[in-house]
Amino acid sequence: YSLFAIRYSLFAIRYSLFAIRYSLAATTMLSRLYVIINSINVFWCKKAIIVSLELQLNSDI
């Protein structure tokens, strides 16, 4: 019985380590996606600001 319990606890520890590693990988992937999306948004915001400034300059002239 004790051998079974030890084997089961080892399996549980191994499984929890795998789960932790998997969740860490998932969070790093999500953070990378978030960074990519943010950089795209920043790029388009800069584009929009530049275009609106150019339009304002053109209308002033």
C-alpha positions, 0 to 999 in steps of 0.5 A: 500500500505504501509503495502504491502511495509513493508511486502515486505521489510521484506521478502527481508531482510529475503531473503538477510540474508538467502542468506548471510548465505548460501554463508558463508556456501558455502565458509566455505565448499570450504575452508575446501575442499581446505585445505583437497586437500592441505594437500593431495598434501603436503603429496604426495610431502613429499612422493615423496621427501623422495622416491627420497632422498632414491633413491639418497642415494641408487645410491650413495652407 
